[in-house]
Amino acid sequence: MKICIFGAGAIGGYMAAKLAKAGAEVSIVARGPHLAAIQSRGLTLIEENAAPVTVQVRASAAAADLGPQDYVIVTLKAHSVPPVVGAMQPLIGPNTTVVSGVNGVPWWYFHKHGGALEGTRLASVDPGDAQWNGFGPDRVLGCVVYPAAEVSEPGTIRHIEGNRFSLGEPDGSKSDRAVALSQALTAAGLKAPVRPRLRDEIWVKLWGNLSFNPISALTHATLDVLCTDPGTRAVARRMMVEAQEVAEKLGVTFPIDVDRRIDGGAAVGAHRTSMLQDLLADRPMEIDALVTSVQELGKLTQTATPTLDAVQALVALRGRVAGLYG
């Protein structure tokens, strides 16, 4: 089984290191000093209560160097994927599965969804249908990413917490390809359940991202503060209630209520959300996949999202002023 991680930063690097350590045939596409360090010294993984481990993985900036794969696992930020679909084509053979380990509403959301919106394409996350046409929705296997990790220095991944990568077919089936990848990830010491209702899990994670991320980017507050301050908690709650109405119209079931989800965010502690981290580091902000996509779904389901609309307008302008969005 040949597995390529496309975008082997923190999360992709963590997955690649675990797979390589377990003896899997894994390669990575990366760039810059991180790639140079991996090519010269190997990929180092630092986990709590364990000695650092360095593994040798085949690494390149060019997909053509690696050739067709059985699985291509995409771990880029959502807005970074459409521009590189063309560059990924050398990795894709007739039986390649593309695993979408990307935050937010996925581009394939309405593939095999059923109902009136079956086959709908989402411009906010796949402008110009780049992924829909470039990969094809039949290739996709969904993935919800839970671990937290960071690139502590080029070539070195520090694992912070979590080891679950939930997998799911768009039609909810327990396919051979999903089971095979689950087994490979499990053999590497990761949790990789195959879920029949992956979209429910996508929404539970998105619930926090669509509210906590933009509020933190606007206020610079950490999770513990924005989830307990009465004002920002109320704004987050209204955004989440609006999003829940959208999701439930799409057939999603939420296993927890809004307040428990917010309390869960508070329990994480003094953590800067990914959007705030990107803003502070002058990196492009992941606004469309996390926020604008829910607006788009609101329009498709004829659901009013006034609080989400207001916050999206504010964080989009914040991103444009910083030169990190649009």
Disulfide bonds with the S-S distance in Angstrom:
none
